[in-house]
């Protein structure tokens, strides 16, 4: 199973750690989407920036 992660809010003014987490997921600008594996590492990253993204199962 995989998770589709989409950046829905801007990274401007966010903490460096949140920006780094978004970049690690492949999200650079609003509207960017990536498909990530459904594993504990990915879920941890999603939890750190859950207020900036939208997640759907694929």
Backbone as XML, in Angstrom:
<?xml version="1.0"?>
<chain id="A" units="angstrom">
  <residue number="1" name="UNK">
    <atom name="N" x="0.851" y="-1.179" z="0.000"/>
    <atom name="CA" x="0.000" y="0.000" z="0.000"/>
    <atom name="C" x="0.896" y="1.242" z="0.000"/>
  </residue>
  <residue number="2" name="UNK">
    <atom name="N" x="0.404" y="2.308" z="-0.584"/>
    <atom name="CA" x="1.179" y="3.538" z="-0.663"/>
    <atom name="C" x="0.315" y="4.717" z="-0.230"/>
  </residue>
  <residue number="3" name="UNK">
    <atom name="N" x="0.974" y="5.807" z="0.109"/>
    <atom name="CA" x="0.294" y="7.019" z="0.534"/>
    <atom name="C" x="0.637" y="8.143" z="-0.430"/>
  </residue>
  <residue number="4" name="UNK">
    <atom name="N" x="-0.382" y="8.859" z="-0.890"/>
    <atom name="CA" x="-0.149" y="10.030" z="-1.725"/>
    <atom name="C" x="-0.174" y="11.251" z="-0.816"/>
  </residue>
  <residue number="5" name="UNK">
    <atom name="N" x="0.931" y="11.988" z="-0.803"/>
    <atom name="CA" x="1.087" y="13.149" z="0.071"/>
    <atom name="C" x="1.117" y="14.403" z="-0.791"/>
  </residue>
  <residue number="6" name="UNK">
    <atom name="N" x="0.266" y="15.390" z="-0.464"/>
    <atom name="CA" x="0.174" y="16.635" z="-1.232"/>
    <atom name="C" x="0.381" y="17.819" z="-0.291"/>
  </residue>
  <residue number="7" name="UNK">
    <atom name="N" x="1.260" y="18.727" z="-0.676"/>
    <atom name="CA" x="1.499" y="19.940" z="0.111"/>
    <atom name="C" x="0.368" y="20.924" z="-0.167"/>
  </residue>
  <residue number="8" name="UNK">
    <atom name="N" x="-0.355" y="21.340" z="0.873"/>
    <atom name="CA" x="-1.506" y="22.219" z="0.697"/>
    <atom name="C" x="-1.278" y="23.619" z="1.251"/>
  </residue>
  <residue number="9" name="UNK">
    <atom name="N" x="-0.249" y="23.797" z="2.068"/>
    <atom name="CA" x="0.032" y="25.114" z="2.642"/>
    <atom name="C" x="1.498" y="25.470" z="2.405"/>
  </residue>
  <residue number="10" name="UNK">
    <atom name="N" x="1.780" y="26.748" z="2.426"/>
    <atom name="CA" x="3.114" y="27.252" z="2.124"/>
    <atom name="C" x="4.125" y="26.872" z="3.208"/>
  </residue>
  <residue number="11" name="UNK">
    <atom name="N" x="5.390" y="26.748" z="2.783"/>
    <atom name="CA" x="6.473" y="26.478" z="3.721"/>
    <atom name="C" x="7.125" y="27.767" z="4.216"/>
  </residue>
  <residue number="12" name="UNK">
    <atom name="N" x="6.698" y="28.924" z="3.689"/>
    <atom name="CA" x="7.269" y="30.201" z="4.114"/>
    <atom name="C" x="7.019" y="30.435" z="5.598"/>
  </residue>
  <residue number="13" name="UNK">
    <atom name="N" x="8.060" y="30.794" z="6.315"/>
    <atom name="CA" x="7.947" y="31.108" z="7.730"/>
    <atom name="C" x="7.871" y="29.901" z="8.639"/>
  </residue>
  <residue number="14" name="UNK">
    <atom name="N" x="8.013" y="28.705" z="8.114"/>
    <atom name="CA" x="7.957" y="27.486" z="8.927"/>
    <atom name="C" x="9.321" y="27.204" z="9.543"/>
  </residue>
  <residue number="15" name="UNK">
    <atom name="N" x="9.328" y="26.360" z="10.550"/>
    <atom name="CA" x="10.583" y="25.956" z="11.178"/>
    <atom name="C" x="11.451" y="25.200" z="10.178"/>
  </residue>
  <residue number="16" name="UNK">
    <atom name="N" x="12.768" y="25.319" z="10.347"/>
    <atom name="CA" x="13.692" y="24.644" z="9.432"/>
    <atom name="C" x="13.448" y="23.134" z="9.413"/>
  </residue>
  <residue number="17" name="UNK">
    <atom name="N" x="13.113" y="22.571" z="10.553"/>
    <atom name="CA" x="12.867" y="21.128" z="10.630"/>
    <atom name="C" x="11.641" y="20.740" z="9.814"/>
  </residue>
  <residue number="18" name="UNK">
    <atom name="N" x="10.606" y="21.584" z="9.810"/>
    <atom name="CA" x="9.403" y="21.290" z="9.032"/>
    <atom name="C" x="9.688" y="21.393" z="7.532"/>
  </residue>
  <residue number="19" name="UNK">
    <atom name="N" x="10.473" y="22.392" z="7.143"/>
    <atom name="CA" x="10.848" y="22.541" z="5.732"/>
    <atom name="C" x="11.680" y="21.350" z="5.289"/>
  </residue>
  <residue number="20" name="UNK">
    <atom name="N" x="12.616" y="20.922" z="6.131"/>
    <atom name="CA" x="13.467" y="19.776" z="5.801"/>
    <atom name="C" x="12.643" y="18.503" z="5.673"/>
  </residue>
  <residue number="21" name="UNK">
    <atom name="N" x="11.645" y="18.342" z="6.531"/>
    <atom name="CA" x="10.781" y="17.165" z="6.461"/>
    <atom name="C" x="9.973" y="17.162" z="5.170"/>
  </residue>
  <residue number="22" name="UNK">
    <atom name="N" x="9.431" y="18.316" z="4.786"/>
    <atom name="CA" x="8.685" y="18.414" z="3.525"/>
    <atom name="C" x="9.592" y="18.104" z="2.343"/>
  </residue>
  <residue number="23" name="UNK">
    <atom name="N" x="10.811" y="18.626" z="2.370"/>
    <atom name="CA" x="11.757" y="18.362" z="1.285"/>
    <atom name="C" x="12.128" y="16.886" z="1.229"/>
  </residue>
  <residue number="24" name="UNK">
    <atom name="N" x="12.253" y="16.242" z="2.371"/>
    <atom name="CA" x="12.572" y="14.813" z="2.414"/>
    <atom name="C" x="11.446" y="13.984" z="1.804"/>
  </residue>
  <residue number="25" name="UNK">
    <atom name="N" x="10.231" y="14.485" z="1.876"/>
    <atom name="CA" x="9.085" y="13.807" z="1.255"/>
    <atom name="C" x="8.943" y="14.179" z="-0.220"/>
  </residue>
  <residue number="26" name="UNK">
    <atom name="N" x="9.803" y="15.068" z="-0.701"/>
    <atom name="CA" x="9.753" y="15.469" z="-2.107"/>
    <atom name="C" x="8.785" y="16.597" z="-2.379"/>
  </residue>
  <residue number="27" name="UNK">
    <atom name="N" x="8.404" y="17.339" z="-1.350"/>
    <atom name="CA" x="7.439" y="18.428" z="-1.492"/>
    <atom name="C" x="8.176" y="19.761" z="-1.430"/>
  </residue>
  <residue number="28" name="UNK">
    <atom name="N" x="8.099" y="20.535" z="-2.506"/>
    <atom name="CA" x="8.827" y="21.794" z="-2.578"/>
    <atom name="C" x="7.895" y="23.004" z="-2.603"/>
  </residue>
  <residue number="29" name="UNK">
    <atom name="N" x="6.767" y="22.879" z="-3.340"/>
    <atom name="CA" x="5.854" y="24.006" z="-3.477"/>
    <atom name="C" x="4.411" y="23.524" z="-3.337"/>
  </residue>
  <residue number="30" name="UNK">
    <atom name="N" x="3.503" y="24.461" z="-3.097"/>
    <atom name="CA" x="2.096" y="24.127" z="-2.916"/>
    <atom name="C" x="1.600" y="23.369" z="-4.143"/>
  </residue>
  <residue number="31" name="UNK">
    <atom name="N" x="0.899" y="22.283" z="-3.903"/>
    <atom name="CA" x="0.351" y="21.474" z="-4.982"/>
    <atom name="C" x="1.219" y="20.293" z="-5.370"/>
  </residue>
  <residue number="32" name="UNK">
    <atom name="N" x="2.463" y="20.263" z="-4.910"/>
    <atom name="CA" x="3.337" y="19.119" z="-5.193"/>
    <atom name="C" x="2.790" y="17.874" z="-4.521"/>
  </residue>
  <residue number="33" name="UNK">
    <atom name="N" x="2.839" y="16.748" z="-5.233"/>
    <atom name="CA" x="2.384" y="15.469" z="-4.692"/>
    <atom name="C" x="3.449" y="14.416" z="-4.911"/>
  </residue>
  <residue number="34" name="UNK">
    <atom name="N" x="3.566" y="13.505" z="-3.965"/>
    <atom name="CA" x="4.453" y="12.363" z="-4.119"/>
    <atom name="C" x="3.753" y="11.130" z="-3.571"/>
  </residue>
  <residue number="35" name="UNK">
    <atom name="N" x="4.170" y="9.982" z="-4.043"/>
    <atom name="CA" x="3.671" y="8.711" z="-3.529"/>
    <atom name="C" x="4.767" y="8.115" z="-2.657"/>
  </residue>
  <residue number="36" name="UNK">
    <atom name="N" x="4.429" y="7.857" z="-1.409"/>
    <atom name="CA" x="5.393" y="7.356" z="-0.433"/>
    <atom name="C" x="4.948" y="5.987" z="0.063"/>
  </residue>
  <residue number="37" name="UNK">
    <atom name="N" x="5.916" y="5.155" z="0.477"/>
    <atom name="CA" x="5.549" y="3.854" z="1.044"/>
    <atom name="C" x="4.863" y="4.032" z="2.397"/>
  </residue>
  <residue number="38" name="UNK">
    <atom name="N" x="3.977" y="3.110" z="2.718"/>
    <atom name="CA" x="3.257" y="3.166" z="3.993"/>
    <atom name="C" x="4.072" y="2.412" z="5.034"/>
  </residue>
  <residue number="39" name="UNK">
    <atom name="N" x="5.010" y="3.128" z="5.678"/>
    <atom name="CA" x="5.846" y="2.515" z="6.711"/>
    <atom name="C" x="6.005" y="3.488" z="7.882"/>
  </residue>
  <residue number="40" name="UNK">
    <atom name="N" x="6.562" y="3.039" z="8.993"/>
    <atom name="CA" x="6.673" y="3.911" z="10.173"/>
    <atom name="C" x="7.492" y="5.181" z="9.930"/>
  </residue>
  <residue number="41" name="UNK">
    <atom name="N" x="8.525" y="5.102" z="9.097"/>
    <atom name="CA" x="9.350" y="6.282" z="8.832"/>
    <atom name="C" x="8.534" y="7.364" z="8.127"/>
  </residue>
  <residue number="42" name="UNK">
    <atom name="N" x="7.776" y="6.972" z="7.132"/>
    <atom name="CA" x="6.951" y="7.928" z="6.399"/>
    <atom name="C" x="5.859" y="8.496" z="7.295"/>
  </residue>
  <residue number="43" name="UNK">
    <atom name="N" x="5.245" y="7.653" z="8.102"/>
    <atom name="CA" x="4.179" y="8.128" z="8.995"/>
    <atom name="C" x="4.722" y="9.122" z="10.016"/>
  </residue>
  <residue number="44" name="UNK">
    <atom name="N" x="5.952" y="8.937" z="10.469"/>
    <atom name="CA" x="6.574" y="9.886" z="11.388"/>
    <atom name="C" x="6.772" y="11.241" z="10.733"/>
  </residue>
  <residue number="45" name="UNK">
    <atom name="N" x="7.223" y="11.245" z="9.477"/>
    <atom name="CA" x="7.401" y="12.498" z="8.739"/>
    <atom name="C" x="6.059" y="13.185" z="8.536"/>
  </residue>
  <residue number="46" name="UNK">
    <atom name="N" x="5.045" y="12.400" z="8.189"/>
    <atom name="CA" x="3.709" y="12.956" z="7.968"/>
    <atom name="C" x="3.182" y="13.595" z="9.255"/>
  </residue>
  <residue number="47" name="UNK">
    <atom name="N" x="3.418" y="12.952" z="10.389"/>
    <atom name="CA" x="2.946" y="13.482" z="11.664"/>
    <atom name="C" x="3.569" y="14.836" z="11.980"/>
  </residue>
  <residue number="48" name="UNK">
    <atom name="N" x="4.829" y="15.029" z="11.626"/>
    <atom name="CA" x="5.514" y="16.294" z="11.920"/>
    <atom name="C" x="4.965" y="17.473" z="11.129"/>
  </residue>
  <residue number="49" name="UNK">
    <atom name="N" x="4.421" y="17.206" z="9.936"/>
    <atom name="CA" x="3.921" y="18.315" z="9.113"/>
    <atom name="C" x="2.462" y="18.091" z="8.690"/>
  </residue>
  <residue number="50" name="UNK">
    <atom name="N" x="1.699" y="17.400" z="9.531"/>
    <atom name="CA" x="0.318" y="17.059" z="9.170"/>
    <atom name="C" x="-0.558" y="18.287" z="8.944"/>
  </residue>
  <residue number="51" name="UNK">
    <atom name="N" x="-0.207" y="19.425" z="9.523"/>
    <atom name="CA" x="-0.999" y="20.643" z="9.348"/>
    <atom name="C" x="-0.713" y="21.332" z="8.009"/>
  </residue>
  <residue number="52" name="UNK">
    <atom name="N" x="0.288" y="20.845" z="7.270"/>
    <atom name="CA" x="0.661" y="21.462" z="5.997"/>
    <atom name="C" x="0.297" y="20.594" z="4.782"/>
  </residue>
  <residue number="53" name="UNK">
    <atom name="N" x="-0.122" y="19.349" z="5.024"/>
    <atom name="CA" x="-0.296" y="18.415" z="3.924"/>
    <atom name="C" x="-1.661" y="17.743" z="3.960"/>
  </residue>
  <residue number="54" name="UNK">
    <atom name="N" x="-1.958" y="17.070" z="2.847"/>
    <atom name="CA" x="-3.150" y="16.227" z="2.745"/>
    <atom name="C" x="-2.660" y="14.833" z="2.337"/>
  </residue>
  <residue number="55" name="UNK">
    <atom name="N" x="-3.144" y="13.803" z="3.006"/>
    <atom name="CA" x="-2.698" y="12.443" z="2.749"/>
    <atom name="C" x="-3.884" y="11.595" z="2.312"/>
  </residue>
  <residue number="56" name="UNK">
    <atom name="N" x="-3.694" y="10.839" z="1.230"/>
    <atom name="CA" x="-4.706" y="9.895" z="0.767"/>
    <atom name="C" x="-4.034" y="8.572" z="0.491"/>
  </residue>
  <residue number="57" name="UNK">
    <atom name="N" x="-4.799" y="7.484" z="0.677"/>
    <atom name="CA" x="-4.269" y="6.154" z="0.381"/>
    <atom name="C" x="-4.387" y="5.890" z="-1.111"/>
  </residue>
  <residue number="58" name="UNK">
    <atom name="N" x="-3.390" y="5.203" z="-1.634"/>
    <atom name="CA" x="-3.394" y="4.918" z="-3.060"/>
    <atom name="C" x="-3.289" y="3.439" z="-3.318"/>
  </residue>
</chain>
